[in-house]
């Protein structure tokens, strides 16, 4: 086991070394254990593995050495006691919520969340007798007023998708805890480098590792992080018994992604900041949102709880959907895709992709206009990105 698990090394070092397990061969790169099951020396050993009297692996749906390395490295990076990896980011969100609630419970969530997350909160949980209330995440009074005696957990993402609102995690965590509820935070847009929700009072953090953690368009993955008690009480058995498990191969890819996460995200953030400066005040853009700018609606919260801005920029093009589509189609370097956090710069039109299932009035309430686009900056030269964007906008 890597000694780095118990040392206070800086994040860049922990992303390279933490959680490493080595076999008897002493390999340098993390080993890829492509196995479904495990062999026991005796029948008694098998029995004791299954009763947890002896440590060890039983079945790769439950746990796997390569997956364990990814979980331990993520826990070290996040400052969490425990982590469980999942097949996708949405598996992480769904498991983190479903693992806590029973029929008759109540969930409070911010309205400004990814479209699939809203589906889980609004449509999926109620099928099992779990009611939900959606609130303006930036309005602390709405969080307070939404609390019921049966409220079990709060859920939010910050910065939000796609309008990049930044919610006051500490204040919302305090409200949740006063009500006897927990707080789950989707931290994808800030990455584990720029924001640590657990330090701000959150009980659970979830990631789509598909995004920045892989960051090179190769595989899907997710991870749930929290205290050992939170994971054991709410997550461990649900993953073990229902099987939203991360494959060992994808875990290995994500381990390799973590080694370069800091280098990539720093460059992507620099590019996003440069793009925001270049596009601010452009005559074809009616609104520009970037968490690193002083004109961001929650600039004070950004300064207080985030270490840097974001790899993403959102902006509204005058002329609505036709103008937004024409702009995207005119881009030469930046690719149209609903993914984000990739080495390649990607752009999407949320109203017709990630948030298309919402009714027009719901999108309008969230500020997702027909002219809004979300840009995820990659690793290209900032000047090339700016030239592509400005050229596509036209005179």
Residue pairs with C-beta under 8 A, 6 or more apart in sequence:
1 20
1 21
2 17
2 18
2 19
2 20
2 21
4 13
4 14
4 17
4 18
4 19
4 20
4 76
5 18
5 19
5 72
5 76
9 17
9 18
11 77
11 192
11 193
11 262
12 262
14 73
14 76
14 77
15 73
15 77
15 258
15 259
15 261
15 262
16 258
16 259
18 72
18 73
18 76
18 77
19 68
19 69
19 70
19 71
19 72
19 73
19 75
19 76
20 30
20 69
20 73
21 30
21 31
21 65
21 68
21 69
22 31
23 31
25 31
30 66
30 69
30 252
30 255
30 256
31 65
31 66
32 66
32 248
32 249
32 252
33 60
33 64
33 65
33 66
33 248
34 248
34 249
35 60
35 64
35 248
36 59
36 60
37 58
37 59
37 60
38 56
38 57
38 58
38 59
40 46
40 49
45 54
48 54
49 56
49 57
49 58
50 58
57 63
57 64
57 65
60 67
60 245
60 248
61 240
61 243
61 245
62 240
62 245
64 248
64 251
65 248
66 248
66 251
66 252
66 255
67 85
67 245
67 246
67 248
67 251
69 251
69 255
70 85
70 221
70 223
70 246
70 251
70 252
70 254
70 255
70 258
71 82
71 83
71 84
71 85
71 223
72 83
73 255
73 258
74 80
74 83
74 85
74 192
74 207
74 209
74 213
74 223
74 225
74 258
75 81
75 82
75 83
75 225
77 192
77 258
78 192
78 196
78 198
78 205
78 225
79 196
79 198
79 199
80 198
80 205
80 225
80 226
80 227
81 226
81 227
81 228
81 231
82 225
82 226
82 227
82 228
82 230
82 231
82 232
83 223
83 224
83 225
83 231
84 95
84 223
84 224
84 231
84 235
84 236
84 239
85 209
85 221
85 222
85 223
85 224
85 245
85 246
85 251
86 92
86 95
86 221
86 222
86 223
86 224
86 239
86 244
86 245
86 246
87 220
87 221
87 222
87 244
87 245
87 246
87 247
87 250
88 208
88 210
88 220
88 221
88 222
88 244
89 188
89 206
89 207
89 208
89 209
89 210
89 211
89 220
89 221
89 222
90 116
90 117
90 120
90 208
90 222
91 222
91 244
92 206
92 207
92 208
92 222
92 223
92 224
93 116
93 117
93 120
93 155
93 184
93 186
93 206
93 222
94 120
94 124
94 244
95 224
95 235
95 238
95 239
95 244
96 184
96 204
96 206
96 224
96 234
96 235
97 107
97 120
97 121
97 125
97 153
97 155
97 184
98 125
98 128
98 238
99 234
99 235
99 238
100 152
100 153
100 182
100 234
101 107
101 125
101 128
101 130
101 152
101 153
102 129
102 130
103 128
103 129
103 130
104 129
104 130
104 150
105 129
105 130
105 131
105 150
105 151
105 152
106 130
106 131
106 132
106 133
106 148
106 150
106 151
106 152
107 121
107 125
107 130
107 131
107 132
107 133
107 151
107 152
107 153
107 154
107 155
108 132
108 133
108 134
108 135
108 143
108 146
108 147
108 151
108 153
108 154
108 155
108 181
109 117
109 118
109 121
109 132
109 133
109 134
109 135
109 154
109 155
109 156
110 134
110 135
110 136
110 137
110 155
110 156
110 157
110 160
110 167
111 118
111 134
111 135
111 136
111 137
111 362
111 365
111 366
112 136
112 137
112 157
112 160
112 161
112 163
112 165
112 366
113 121
113 155
113 156
113 157
113 160
113 161
113 186
114 157
114 161
114 186
114 354
115 354
115 355
115 356
115 357
115 358
117 155
117 157
117 186
118 134
118 358
119 357
121 132
121 134
121 155
122 132
122 134
125 131
125 132
126 132
130 152
133 146
133 148
135 142
135 143
135 145
135 146
136 142
137 143
137 156
137 158
137 160
137 165
137 167
137 172
138 165
138 167
138 168
138 297
138 298
140 168
140 171
140 172
140 175
143 154
143 172
143 175
143 176
144 175
147 175
147 179
147 181
151 179
151 180
151 181
152 181
152 182
153 176
153 181
153 182
153 183
153 184
154 172
154 175
154 176
154 181
154 182
154 183
154 184
155 183
155 184
155 185
155 186
156 167
156 169
156 172
156 183
156 184
156 185
156 186
157 185
157 186
157 187
157 188
157 189
158 165
158 166
158 167
158 169
158 185
158 186
158 187
158 189
158 190
158 195
159 165
159 166
159 189
159 190
159 291
159 310
159 312
160 166
160 167
160 189
161 188
161 189
161 350
161 354
161 374
162 312
162 314
162 348
162 350
162 354
162 355
162 368
162 372
162 374
163 289
163 314
163 366
163 367
163 368
163 372
164 189
164 289
164 290
164 291
164 296
164 310
164 312
164 313
164 314
165 297
165 298
166 291
166 296
166 298
166 301
166 302
166 305
166 306
167 298
167 301
168 298
168 301
168 305
169 183
169 185
169 195
169 197
169 200
169 201
169 202
169 305
170 200
170 201
170 305
172 183
173 183
173 200
173 201
173 202
173 203
174 201
176 182
176 183
176 203
177 183
177 201
182 203
182 204
182 230
183 197
183 201
183 202
183 203
183 204
184 202
184 203
184 204
184 205
184 206
185 197
185 202
185 204
185 205
185 206
186 205
186 206
186 207
187 195
187 197
187 205
187 206
187 207
188 207
188 208
188 211
188 212
188 341
189 310
189 311
189 312
189 340
190 306
190 310
191 212
191 261
191 265
191 311
191 341
192 207
192 261
193 261
193 262
193 265
193 266
193 307
193 308
194 265
194 269
194 306
194 307
194 308
194 309
194 310
195 305
195 306
195 307
197 205
198 205
198 225
198 226
200 305
203 226
203 227
203 230
204 224
204 225
204 226
204 230
204 234
205 224
205 225
205 226
206 222
206 223
206 224
206 225
207 213
207 222
207 223
207 225
208 221
208 222
209 220
209 221
209 222
209 223
209 254
209 257
210 219
210 220
210 221
210 222
210 339
210 341
211 339
211 340
211 341
211 342
212 261
212 264
212 265
212 268
212 311
212 341
213 221
213 223
213 254
213 257
213 258
213 261
213 341
214 221
214 253
214 254
214 257
215 257
215 260
215 261
215 264
215 265
215 341
215 342
215 343
216 257
216 342
216 343
217 339
217 342
217 343
217 344
218 253
219 249
219 250
219 253
219 254
220 250
221 246
221 250
221 251
221 253
221 254
222 246
223 246
224 231
224 235
225 231
226 235
239 245
246 254
264 343
264 379
265 311
267 379
268 311
268 341
268 376
268 377
268 378
268 379
269 292
269 308
269 309
269 310
269 311
269 377
270 382
271 311
271 345
271 377
271 378
271 379
271 380
271 382
271 385
272 290
272 292
272 309
272 310
272 311
272 312
272 313
272 375
272 377
273 290
273 292
273 309
274 382
274 385
274 386
275 313
275 375
275 377
275 382
275 385
275 386
275 389
276 288
276 290
276 292
276 293
276 313
278 386
278 389
278 390
279 285
279 288
279 313
279 315
279 386
279 389
279 390
280 288
280 293
282 390
282 393
284 317
284 318
284 319
284 323
284 327
284 393
284 394
285 315
285 316
285 317
285 318
285 393
286 316
286 317
286 318
286 371
287 315
287 316
287 372
288 313
288 314
288 315
288 316
289 296
289 297
289 313
289 314
289 315
290 296
290 309
290 310
290 313
290 314
291 298
291 302
291 306
291 309
291 310
292 302
292 308
292 309
292 310
293 299
293 309
296 302
302 309
311 340
311 341
311 376
311 377
312 340
312 374
312 375
312 376
312 377
313 374
313 375
313 377
314 372
314 373
314 374
314 375
315 372
315 373
315 375
316 369
316 371
316 372
316 373
317 323
317 324
317 327
317 371
317 372
317 373
317 393
318 371
319 371
320 369
320 370
320 371
321 349
321 351
321 352
321 370
321 371
323 371
324 349
324 370
324 371
324 372
324 373
325 349
327 373
327 392
327 393
328 336
328 347
328 349
328 373
328 392
330 391
330 392
330 394
331 347
331 388
331 389
331 392
332 388
332 391
332 392
333 345
333 380
333 384
333 385
333 388
334 345
334 346
334 347
334 375
334 385
334 388
334 389
335 344
335 345
335 346
335 347
336 346
336 347
336 348
337 346
337 347
337 348
338 346
338 348
338 353
338 354
339 346
339 376
340 346
340 348
340 374
340 376
341 376
342 376
342 378
343 378
343 379
344 378
344 379
344 380
345 375
345 376
345 377
345 378
345 380
345 385
346 375
346 376
346 378
347 373
347 374
347 375
347 376
348 354
348 373
348 374
349 372
349 373
349 374
350 363
350 368
350 372
350 373
350 374
351 363
351 368
351 369
351 370
351 372
354 374
355 363
355 366
355 368
358 366
358 368
363 369
375 389
377 385
378 385
